[in-house]
Amino acid sequence: MKKWLLTSLLLLPGQSFADCSGVHCTNVKITRLVITESGISVGTSGDEKKLDCDAGTYDYLKLELGHKNYDSIYSLILTSHTTEHPIWLRVSDKGSCKISYVVSDK
């Protein structure tokens, strides 16, 4: 029992938890990209229902084409999706879930 507990504790710091809560999705993988006339819709490995904003019927986060950093954010999201690298997304706190910015850590 002590060996199991010690092994579990040693492995725990290496584990990273991915989920959505409040106004962000932390350490999630991009699972779906939907390209539309108004921008892109993003599906993640997190539970978008836990966000303060409304992710809609399909639990998507939106990056609107009019966002001033659209190209940079889209590039980082696409790279994350292609490489399956986890990403951190900040979204609006009310209304539809609009992506404000994204963070990628190595």
Secondary structure by P-SEA (a helix, b strand, c coil): caaaaaaaaaacccbbbbbbccccccccccccccccccbbbbbcccccccccccccccbbbbbcccccaaaaaaaaaaaaaaacccbbbbbbcccccccccccccc
